[in-house]
């Protein structure tokens, strides 16, 4: 491991949810944490460096075309998911990145199992796929609002032990993806109740942010404690060796973006994708083509049509 890789690994370690641990979100993770990075100015410099690093590794990932990366972003409303995607992925090639947002499931999606619609949006090899909300909504929103289960048309005998079974199924699904070369990066943007209140007020006060605000957001705030318990269960039951959760302190947007970028970069460095090597015969063929192209340039210079026109 290089010194750079070690620094990034050490930086993200406090955010990692140890597989098998029991999480109490309110006690175990501080939304306002910022470690040794005390200034926004320094944070912006580190983010720019991280973006350059991501661009380098994403180019190699795309060229190698062997692994894929799935980035999962979960957060409460105003948690900063959109901003994190925009700032962290700003330097990568759009050709190798896809972003999928998941809202209320359609009738067609409800006619399939709950993982079906997420499987349709998985990245291909060489790509980074980003889920803005994900299959974890099925053990978060649906758990906080069990009435939503009625729309899923589940058989009566499948309700018993539902959440325990879904945790197991999600872990198995992610294990299958991991075993087939798809790395999973799971980021929970941990926002405090007070910071969410401030961000909601800002959306109301700033006219160009009004479109972001919904009365439903305020209704969901009434379930704050229920969501904290649901998040704690999710983190405890689905942080695995092959797909661990990282709880990103989100009260400071600039810090959350640095931390999220560092986790993604660390995953790409662990994959360590390489540009495909060209064999001896292929390299010899390339040199032959190079000589032909150089010869064409020499011929073009010898017979410049503009010079002939000037002489005439």
N, C-alpha and C positions, 0 to 999 in steps of 0.2 A: 504494500500500500504506500503510495506517495504521500508527501507531507500535505499536499492539497486535499487528497482523499481523506486523510486522517482528520484534518480540520473540519471538513464537512460532516464526517461521521460523528465526531465529538459534538458538533453544534446541534445536530438533530436528535441526539440520544435522549435529552430530557422530554422530548415530545412523544417518544415511542411508548405504546402501551404493551407492556410485557405480556406475551401470550400466557394465558392461564391465570392472570392476575384478576382480582376483583376490584373494579373501578367505582369510586364515588366521585363523580365529575366535579361536584362543588368543592370537595376537599383536596382532591389530588392534582388538579390542574388550575393554574391561575390565568385567566383571560388577559390580564395586563402584564404578564411576564415579558421581559425583553433582554434578559441575560446581561451580557457585557456590552451590548450595542446601545449606547445611551442617547445617541443623537439621530435625528431623521436624516441629516445630511450624510452621515457615514452610512446609514442604512441604504440610501439611494445609490451610493457608490457600490456597495456590495451587491445590490440587486442588479445593477448594470453588468457587473462581472458575472453574476449567476446567469443572466440572460445569454451572454456570450458563450458561456460554458454549455448551456443547454442547446444552443444552436449548433455548436460543434458536434456534440454527441448525437443530436437528432439527425444530422446529416449522415453520420456513420451508421446509425440504426437503419435509416432508409436505404442506404446503399447495400448494407449487408443482407437485409431482407430475410432475417431468420427469426428474430424476436419481435414481439409487439409489447406495448405498454398501455395499460388501462389506468387512468387517473380518476379516482372517485372523490368528488367534493360533496360533503354534507355540512349543513349549517342551518341554523334558524334563519328566519327572515331578517334581511339586512346584515347577514353575517359576512358578506364580502366575496361571495363566490364569483360573480361576474367580474369584479375588479381584479381578483386574483388571476383569473384566466387571461384577462386582457393584458395585465402588466408582466406576468411571468412568462407567457408564451409569445410575447411580442416579437422576439427575434427569430423564431423558428420558421421553417419553410411551410407555408399553409398546405402545400401539396401532401405533406406527410402527417397532418394533424386534423382530427375531426372532433367537433364538440356536439354533444347530444344533451338536450334538456328534456326532462320528463315531467309532465304535468298530469292532470287527471286522466286516467286510462280511458281509451275509447271503447266502444262496444265490441269492436273486433279484438282488441287487446284483452278485454275481460272474458272473451270466449276461449282464451288459452290459459295455461298455467301462469302464475305471477312472474316467472322469470323470462317468459317468452319474449316480451318486447325488449328486454335489455339485451338478450342474446343477439337480436337483429342488428344492434348498433355497436357490437364489439369491433375493435380495431383489427386490421389485417396485419400480417407480418410486415415489419418495417415501419409501422405507423404508431403514433401516439393518439389514443382515443381518450377523450375527456367526458366524463359523465357529470353534468351539472344537476345534482340530485341523482339517485340511482335506485337499485333494487333494495337498498336499505330503507327506503320509504315504506316498504312492506312490513317492516318491524318497528317503524317509528310513528308516522302519521296514522297508519292503520291501527296501530296498538293504542295510541292516544284517543283515536276516534273509532272504536270497534264497530260502530254502525256501518262503516265503509265496507266491512266484510260482506254485508248483504249483497252488494253489487258483484262480488266475486263468484257468486253461485257455487259455493263450496258444498259438498255433501255434508249432511249432518254429522256423520261419524268422523269427519276429518277435523272437527273443531277442538276435540280433546288434545291437549298438549301441542296446540298449534304453534306457539312462539318457540318453544324448544325445538320442534321439528324444523321450523323455518331457519333457525340459526344453524342447525346441522346441515340443511340442504344448501344454504348459502356457502358455508365453509367447504362443502364437497364440490360445489360448482366452481368456486375460486381455486380449489386444489387442482381440478381438472385443467383449468386454464393455465395455471402455473406449470403443471407437468408438461404442457404442450408448448411451452416457450413464451407465454404471455405473463409478464410481470404486472403485479397489481399494486398501485400506490393509493392508499386510503387516507384521505385528509379530512379531519373534522375541524372546522373553523369554530373555535370556542369563544363565544361572545357573551359578555356579561349582560345582565338584565338592564343595568343603568345605561350601558353603551347602546344597547338596542333602542331604548327610549329616546336617547339623544339623536340617533340616526333617523328614527321615525319623524321626530320634530323637524329635522333638517329637510326631509323629503316634503314636508308640508310647507315650510318657509321658503324654499327655493322653487320657483315656478318651473324651471326646467327639470326638476326632480319630482314634480307632482305625479307624473305618470307611473313612477315606481311604487307609489303608495296605494294600498288597498285597505278598505275597512276590515277585510278578512284578517289582515295582519294583526290588527288590534284585538280581534276576537281570539286569535291564536295565543296572544300574550297571556290570556287568562289561564292557559294550560301550561304555563312556564314550568312549574314543578313536575308536572306529568312528563313533559318532554325531557327534563333533566334526568328523571329516573329511567326513561326509555333509552336515552343516549348512554347512560351508565351501563345498562344491561347489554346494549349493542356492543359497546367497547369491550366489555368483559367476556362476552360469549363469541365474538367473531374476530378478535385480534389473534392471528395465528402466525406461525413461523413463516409460512409461505405468503401471507398477506397481512402484515401487522397494521394496526391503526396508528396514526400520528395525530395527536391533539395539538392543533396549532393555536397559539394565543392570538386572538383576533381583535382585541380592543384597539390596537394600533394597526391600521391597515398596512402601513409601510413595513412593519415588522412581520406581519402575517405573510406578506408576499415574499419576503426574504426567506422565511422558514419553509413555506410551501415549495419555493424554487429549489431550496437546498435538498429537500427530501426527494424531489423528482430527479435532480442532478445526481444524487447519491445512487439512486436506482439505476440510472443509465451507466454510471461508472462501474457498478457491480456487473452489469451485463457486458461492459467493455466491448461494444461492437467495433468491427474493423472493416475498412474498405476492402472489397474483394481483390485478391491477388491475381495478377495476369500471368499466365504460364509462359514458358520460354518460347514456344512456337507462336503464341499470340503476340508476344512482345516483338519478335522478329518481323511478324506481319505488319505491326504498327510502324516499325522503323522503315519498312519498304514503302508504306503509304506516305510517311513523312517525306521521304526523298521525292516521291512523285509530286506532292503538293508544293515542295520547295522549287522543283523544276518548273512547275506551272507558273509560279510567281516570277521566275527568271525570264520565262518566255514572254509573259505579259509585259514586263519592263522593256524587253527588247523591241516589242512592237506596240508602242503606245499610240492608240488611235488619235489622241488629242494632238500629239506631236506631228503626225501625218497630216492632220487637218490644218495646222498652222503653216506647214511647209507649202501646202497647196494654195 
